[in-house]
Amino acid sequence: MAFIWRQYTRVLEKYPWRTQILQSGILCATGDAIAQTLVERKKLSDFDPSRSAKFFILGSCVVAPIIRTWYLALDRIVKFPGARGALTKMCMDQGLFAPCFIVIFSTSAFTLNGGQPQNLMSHLKGIYFDILISNWKLWPAAQIINFYFIPLQHRLLVMNLVALVWNTYLAWKTNQTKPTIQ
């Protein structure tokens, strides 16, 4: 296991963007696969690989670039050390970033699922507050730990590991009702 960690760290140091984009895509797709098999209890014959592929795209093209950039910005903005810095970052993350990012993520998922622009607002109204409240049940504690104990270069990985649970929920929630296609 130590060998794998050293190799991962070496690749991360050499190719930080590529590594984090790939890991986010894989872990988002895994969250969707878990949602389909364990939460929705789909049979293997009913498993939708294109849905998992869409979550890979969301993880790689939406989640990783936005969250990595956000973490870099937080480290530049918040200069407090220790617990005060971690608490400040968590409050900014959950009070400013998360409400906006949920809209971006949900809109992206809606669009990838073939949703029409005229139906987007009603779709967001139907899921936004449930997702936001659920977000606040999981992420504040996870982010305090992440910001306090984890070095910057590993925060996206830690976030992605916690996000396996979160992505499973998001995959289930954003796919409960298919967008209206006209």
C-alpha positions in Angstrom: 0.0 0.0 0.0 2.9 2.3 0.8 4.3 1.7 -2.7 0.9 2.7 -4.3 0.8 5.9 -2.2 4.3 6.8 -3.2 3.6 6.3 -6.8 0.4 8.3 -6.6 2.2 11.1 -4.8 4.9 11.1 -7.4 2.4 11.3 -10.3 0.4 13.9 -8.5 3.5 16.1 -8.0 4.5 15.7 -11.7 1.0 16.0 -13.2 -1.3 17.6 -10.6 -4.1 18.7 -13.0 -4.2 15.5 -15.0 -4.1 13.3 -11.9 -6.8 15.1 -10.1 -9.0 15.3 -13.2 -8.7 11.5 -13.7 -9.2 10.6 -10.0 -12.3 12.9 -9.8 -13.8 11.3 -13.0 -13.2 7.8 -11.7 -14.6 8.5 -8.3 -17.7 10.3 -9.6 -18.4 7.4 -12.0 -17.9 4.9 -9.1 -20.4 6.9 -7.0 -22.9 6.6 -9.9 -22.2 2.8 -10.2 -22.8 2.4 -6.5 -26.1 4.4 -6.7 -27.3 2.2 -9.6 -26.3 -1.1 -8.0 -26.8 -0.6 -4.2 -29.2 2.3 -3.8 -31.5 1.8 -6.9 -30.9 -2.0 -6.8 -30.6 -2.3 -10.6 -29.9 -5.7 -12.0 -26.7 -5.9 -14.0 -28.8 -6.1 -17.2 -30.4 -2.8 -16.3 -27.1 -1.0 -15.3 -26.7 2.1 -17.5 -23.0 2.5 -18.4 -23.7 5.8 -20.2 -25.0 7.3 -17.0 -21.8 6.4 -15.2 -19.8 7.8 -18.2 -21.7 11.1 -17.7 -20.7 11.1 -14.1 -17.1 10.5 -15.2 -17.4 13.6 -17.5 -18.9 15.6 -14.6 -16.1 14.6 -12.3 -13.4 15.3 -14.8 -14.7 18.4 -16.5 -16.8 20.1 -13.8 -15.9 18.8 -10.3 -12.1 18.6 -10.5 -11.2 21.9 -12.2 -13.7 23.9 -10.2 -12.9 22.4 -6.8 -9.1 22.4 -7.3 -9.2 26.0 -8.3 -11.4 26.8 -5.3 -9.0 25.1 -2.9 -6.1 27.0 -4.4 -8.0 30.3 -4.0 -9.0 29.5 -0.4 -5.4 28.9 0.5 -4.5 32.3 -1.0 -7.4 34.1 0.6 -7.4 32.6 4.1 -4.1 33.2 5.9 -5.2 32.2 9.4 -3.3 29.1 10.6 -4.7 26.1 12.4 -8.2 25.7 13.6 -9.2 29.3 12.9 -8.1 28.9 9.3 -9.8 25.6 8.9 -13.1 27.0 10.3 -12.9 30.1 8.1 -12.3 28.0 5.0 -15.2 25.6 5.9 -17.5 28.6 6.4 -16.6 30.1 3.1 -16.8 26.7 1.4 -20.2 25.9 2.8 -21.7 29.4 2.9 -20.4 30.7 -0.5 -19.1 28.0 -2.7 -21.4 25.0 -2.0 -24.7 26.7 -2.8 -23.3 27.9 -6.1 -21.5 24.7 -7.0 -24.7 22.7 -6.4 -26.4 24.8 -9.1 -23.4 24.3 -11.5 -23.3 20.5 -10.9 -27.1 20.0 -11.1 -27.3 22.1 -14.2 -24.4 20.2 -15.8 -26.1 16.8 -14.9 -29.4 18.0 -16.2 -27.8 19.1 -19.5 -25.9 15.8 -19.9 -29.1 13.9 -19.4 -30.7 15.8 -22.3 -32.7 18.3 -20.3 -34.1 21.3 -22.1 -33.2 24.9 -21.1 -36.9 25.8 -20.6 -37.2 23.0 -18.0 -34.1 23.8 -16.0 -35.6 26.1 -13.4 -38.4 23.7 -12.5 -35.8 20.9 -12.2 -33.6 23.0 -9.9 -36.5 24.0 -7.8 -37.4 20.4 -7.4 -34.0 19.2 -6.2 -31.9 22.2 -5.0 -32.9 22.5 -1.4 -32.8 18.8 -0.7 -29.3 18.6 -2.1 -28.2 21.7 -0.2 -29.6 20.5 3.2 -28.0 17.1 2.6 -24.7 18.8 1.7 -24.7 20.6 5.0 -25.2 17.3 6.9 -22.0 15.8 5.4 -19.6 18.4 4.2 -18.9 20.8 7.1 -17.4 18.1 9.3 -15.5 16.6 6.3 -14.2 19.9 5.2 -13.0 20.9 8.7 -10.9 17.7 8.8 -9.8 18.3 5.2 -8.7 21.9 5.8 -7.1 21.3 9.2 -5.2 18.0 8.7 -4.7 17.5 5.0 -2.0 19.2 2.9 -3.3 21.2 -0.1 -2.1 18.8 -2.7 -4.1 15.9 -1.2 -7.4 17.8 -0.4 -9.1 17.0 -3.6 -8.3 13.3 -3.1 -9.7 13.3 0.4 -12.8 15.3 -0.8 -13.2 12.7 -3.6 -13.1 9.8 -1.2 -15.7 11.4 1.1 -17.5 12.2 -2.1 -18.0 8.5 -3.0 -20.9 8.7 -0.5 -21.9 12.1 -1.8 -21.7 11.2 -5.4 -23.8 8.1 -4.8 -26.4 10.4 -3.3 -26.1 13.0 -6.2 -26.3 10.3 -8.8 -29.5 8.9 -7.3 -31.0 12.4 -6.7 -30.2 13.9 -10.1 -31.5 10.8 -11.8 -34.7 10.3 -9.9 -36.7 12.0 -12.6 -35.4 12.3 -16.1 -35.4 15.7 -17.7 -38.3 16.5 -20.1 -37.0 16.2 -23.6 -39.0 18.0 -26.3 
